[in-house]
Structures are given as structure tokens and as C-alpha cells.
Amino acid sequence: MNEWEAHIQRLLDGDVEEVTVPKDDFLTVRSLLVEKGWLFQVVGEAKHGGVTIYRRNEQAQTTE
């Protein structure tokens, strides 16, 4: 398990409220989300300077 996978897993488990991803790691994290099937379980909010903040998608949680 790589560093970003651990961060996203903690987010999905509810251990953290959000994960901040710097611009340089965005494509790595997005690829991980697609690969693991987690893409629709999180919502990404783009911020100034290329930073993205991911939070759990509460609507996706209620449909399971």
C-alpha cells in the first residue's frame, strides 16, 4: 500500500474528514482512485494553485 492509498483509505474509513493533494500528486491520486474503484466514493474540490481537497461523497455512502 503506497502513501496515497493509505490516506484515501483513512478518508473512506472516516478516520479523517479530508485529504489535501498537491498539484504534483493529482494524477497519481486520480489514477489510484480509478484503479481501486473509489472514484465515486470521494468528491474532489479544486483550489487555487492546483491543490485538490478530497472528501467522502456522502451521497455515495447512502446508496450502498
N, C-alpha and C positions, 0 to 999 in steps of 0.2 A: 504494500500500500504506500503510495507516494504521499508527500506532504499535503497536496491539494485534495487528494481523495479523503484523507483524514479530516481536513477542515470541512469539506462538504458533508461527510458522514455525520460529524458532530452537529452540523446545521440541521440535517434531516432528522436526527435523533432528538432535536430540541434542546441540546446542551448549550447552544449559542443562538442568539437572535439573528445575527447576520455575519456574513463573510465578505471582507473587502479584498478585492482582487485588483492589483495594479495593472496598468496598461500592458506591460511586458508579458504578463502571465495570462491575459484574457483568452487567447486562442488555446492555450494548454488546458485551462479550466473548462472552456466550452467543449472542447473535444472530449474531455473526461465525462462531462455531463451527458453528452450524446452517447458515448460508448457504454456507460453504465445504465442508460435509460432513465436518468434523473432530470432530464431537461425540463419536463413539465411539472416537476415537483418543486422547482425553485422559480423565483422571479428576479430578474436582474434589472438594476436601476443604474443607468449610465450617469456618471458625474463628470464635472469639468476636469479636463486633463487626462481623460481616458480611463479613470478609475471606475470599476463596476462594483456595486454592492448587491450581493445576493441574499435573499430572504426566502424562507419557506413559502410555498404557494398554498395558502390555507384552503383555497377552493379545491385544489387537487387532493388535499388531505381528506376532505369530507366525502369525496366520491369513491374512496377505496372501501 
